[in-house]
Amino acid sequence: MADSEPTTLLRVLNGKRTDVLNILEGLDEEALRRPVLPSGWTCLGLVHHLALDGEKFWFRAVAAGERAAIDEILGSEEDAWQPAREKTAEEIFALYRRECELADAFLAGADLEAAPLWWPDFFGGWQYANLREVVLHVITETATHLGHLDAVRELIDGRQRLVLD
């Protein structure tokens, strides 16, 4: 029996999420916090960004219209790319896993044809027409950032996710 479209999209997204966490496995706190590229982001900063700007923003706020998530996003002065120093790597990974779980719970019963329930004013005139477009955006963003993490991991210690041993 063929998978439904929502099941397929969620399986692809979950595969990329898992790869994000797996490529960072075995790195110590110092390596996870060290900027490797000239832009200055860190591996932990990227995972924190995926948790807040990817999962929480797009699924809990935009797609689901969850008031608490919207209020947290609009009221936060935290830079998603620069997590607070007191947040440990495990806390940031747990945040990412939790936001993924909350997104999955919403997506399990979502209609891909439904319009997003909230749209921020700061985007101006453009808007995704439906949840399918939101899911595809998050898949693309997660896969893109996974590629960034692959390159940075190789620069840190030579590990290559897609190279078979």
C-alpha positions in Angstrom: 0.0 0.0 0.0 1.4 3.4 -1.0 2.0 6.0 1.7 -0.2 9.0 1.8 1.3 12.4 1.0 1.3 13.6 4.6 3.0 10.4 5.7 5.6 10.7 3.0 6.4 14.3 3.7 6.7 13.6 7.4 8.9 10.6 6.8 11.2 12.8 4.6 11.3 15.6 7.2 12.0 13.2 10.1 14.8 11.7 8.1 16.5 15.1 7.7 15.9 15.9 11.4 17.5 12.7 12.4 20.5 13.4 10.1 20.9 16.8 11.7 21.3 15.2 15.2 23.4 12.3 13.9 26.0 14.4 12.1 26.8 16.2 15.4 27.0 13.0 17.4 30.3 12.6 19.2 31.3 16.3 19.1 32.1 17.8 22.5 30.7 21.1 23.8 33.7 23.1 22.7 33.4 21.9 19.1 29.7 22.4 19.0 30.1 26.0 20.1 33.1 26.9 17.9 32.5 29.0 14.8 34.1 27.3 11.9 33.0 29.5 9.0 33.6 33.2 8.6 29.9 34.0 9.2 30.4 32.9 12.8 27.5 30.6 13.4 28.0 27.4 15.5 26.6 23.9 15.2 24.6 24.5 18.4 23.4 27.9 17.0 22.2 26.2 13.9 20.3 23.5 15.8 18.8 26.2 18.0 17.8 28.1 14.9 16.1 25.0 13.5 14.2 24.5 16.7 12.9 28.1 17.0 12.9 29.5 13.5 12.2 26.2 11.7 10.0 24.0 13.8 8.4 26.3 16.3 7.9 29.3 14.0 6.6 27.4 10.9 4.6 24.7 12.5 3.4 25.9 15.9 3.0 29.6 15.0 2.3 29.9 11.3 0.6 26.5 10.5 -1.2 25.8 13.8 -1.7 29.4 14.9 -0.8 28.5 18.4 -1.1 31.7 20.5 1.6 30.8 23.0 4.1 30.1 20.3 3.2 33.3 18.4 3.5 35.4 21.6 6.9 33.8 22.5 8.2 34.5 19.0 6.9 38.1 18.9 8.0 38.8 22.4 11.5 37.2 22.3 14.7 39.2 22.1 16.7 36.0 21.9 18.8 35.5 18.8 18.0 32.0 17.6 21.4 31.7 16.0 23.2 32.6 19.3 21.8 30.4 22.1 22.5 31.6 25.7 25.8 30.4 27.0 24.1 28.8 30.0 22.1 26.5 27.7 24.0 23.2 27.4 24.3 21.2 24.2 21.9 18.6 25.5 19.3 21.2 26.4 19.5 22.6 22.8 19.2 19.1 21.3 16.3 18.4 23.7 14.6 21.6 22.6 15.0 20.6 19.0 13.6 17.2 19.6 10.7 18.6 21.6 9.8 21.1 18.9 9.9 18.3 16.3 7.6 16.2 18.5 5.1 19.1 18.8 5.2 19.8 15.1 4.6 16.1 14.4 1.6 16.0 16.7 0.1 18.9 14.8 1.0 17.5 11.4 -0.5 14.1 12.2 -4.0 15.5 11.9 -3.4 18.5 9.6 -5.0 19.0 6.2 -2.3 19.9 3.7 -4.7 22.0 1.8 -5.6 24.2 4.8 -4.3 27.8 4.9 -1.8 28.7 7.6 -3.7 30.0 10.7 -1.3 32.9 11.3 0.9 34.9 9.1 3.4 37.5 10.4 3.2 41.1 9.2 6.9 41.3 8.7 6.8 39.1 5.6 5.0 41.8 3.7 2.7 40.8 0.8 3.8 37.2 0.1 2.3 34.2 1.9 2.2 30.4 1.6 -1.2 29.3 0.3 -1.4 26.1 2.3 0.3 23.8 4.9 1.8 21.7 2.1 3.9 24.7 1.1 4.9 25.2 4.8 6.0 21.6 5.2 8.0 21.7 2.0 9.6 24.9 3.1 10.7 23.3 6.4 12.0 20.2 4.6 14.0 22.5 2.3 15.4 24.6 5.2 16.3 21.5 7.3 18.0 19.8 4.3 19.9 23.0 3.4 21.2 23.4 7.0 22.0 19.7 7.2 24.3 20.3 4.2 25.9 23.2 6.2 26.4 20.9 9.2 27.9 18.2 6.9 30.5 20.6 5.6 31.3 22.0 9.1 31.7 18.6 10.6 34.1 17.6 7.9 36.2 20.7 8.7 36.1 20.0 12.4 37.3 16.4 12.3 37.0 15.0 8.8 33.8 13.0 9.4 31.6 12.7 6.3 28.0 11.6 6.8 27.5 10.4 3.2 30.7 8.5 2.9 30.4 4.8 3.4 33.2 3.2 5.4 
